[in-house]
Amino acid sequence: QVQLVESGGGLVQAGGSLRLSCAASGRTCSAYSMGWFRQAPGKEREFVGGITGRGSTYYNDAVKGRFTISRDNAKNTMYLQMSSLNPEDTAVYYCGASSRNSYGVYTRAHEYDYWGQGTQVTVSS
């Protein structure tokens, strides 16, 4: 199966910015639909945003206008650029890849087949 690894998490002050990366190892098809999810302690895993195999994006309203998802298929890497961060954004962030139709964006965790290990993002007030 596809192996995904997130990186770029850390501690940032409210109002700051951070960029997360999700690298796929091995030979990975560029046509996967992919997404970012986050999970805070005691809460369900929450959809952040997704990107189709062709680069179309869709975001959770909670992050729309602040977060941007992109992908570099030549590097087998997806990115999450986060700005105007606030303490409510604190969570472990996960990337996933779906084997479903690559033209779609999927908002539920069960629609993804491959996951990274997660990277911690902490936003201080």
N, C-alpha and C positions, 0 to 999 in steps of 0.2 A: 504494500500500500504506500501511498504518498506520505512522506514525512515532512512536517511543518515545524518551524522553529521561530518563535517570536523573540524580538529583542528591542531595546530602546527604552524600556520602562525606567522609572526612577522617581525621585522626589522633586516636585516643582511647586513654586508658590502660586497662589491664586492669581489668575490673569496671565499666567505664563503659557509657554508652548512646549510641545514635545512631539517627536516623531517616532512612531513605532514601525518596525519592519517585520515582515513575515517571509522567511526564506524557505523555499521548497527544495529539498535535496533530491539528487538524482535527476533522471530524465522525467520531467513533468510536463504534461500537455498544457499548452497555454490557453486552452479552451474551457477550463474549469470556471464555473461561477464560484466566487469566493466571498467571504464575509468576515467582519469583526464582531465579536461579542464581548461582553464584560460581565463580571460577577462580583458583587460586593458581599461581605460576610452576612450570612443569614438571608440572602436574597437569591432569586432565581437568575439564571443566566439570561442576560438581556441583549437583544439585537442592537447593534450600534449602526452598522451600515454594511452594504454589500456592493459588489462590482461584478458585472457579467464578464464573460470571456471576451467580449468586444469592447469593454471599458465603460459601459453605462453604469451609473451609480444610483443608489437609493439609500436614504438615511432615516434613522429614527428622528422624530421631531425634536427630541431632547438635545440632539447634537447638531441638527441642521444649521448650516451657516457658520459653525465653529470648527467642524471636523471635515477633512477631505480625504477620500480614499483614492488611491491610484495604484497602478500596477506597471511593472516593467517586465514584460514577458521574456525579453532577452536574458534577464538576470533571474528569472523565476522568483520574483519578489513582489510582494504587495506591501503598500505603505498606508499608514494612518497618520495624517498630519493633524495634530490637535492644537487649537489655540483658544484663548480666553477660557482657560481651564478654571474650574471651581471645585470646591471640596466634594460636591456631589458626583464628580467624575472619578473619584477614587474607587478603584476596583482592580481585579486581575483581568487583564485583557487577553482574549484568545482569538486566534485566526482559525478559520475553517475553510475547507474546500468541499464542494458538493458534486456528486456524480450525476445529478439531475440535469435537465436541459440547460445548457450553458447560456441561453438567451434570457433566462430568468434570474431574478434576485430572490433569495430565500431568507425569510425572517425568523424561522423557527430552528432551534438547535437540532432537532431530530431530522431535519432536512440536509444535514451535513454529514459527510462520511469520514472526513479526516480532520484532525485537530492538532494544534500545537500545544505545548505545555503551559503556556500562559506567561505573561510578564506583568509585574506589579507596577501600577501607576498610583502614586500618592500625591494628592494636592493639598497643600497646607494653606490655612487661612491667615 
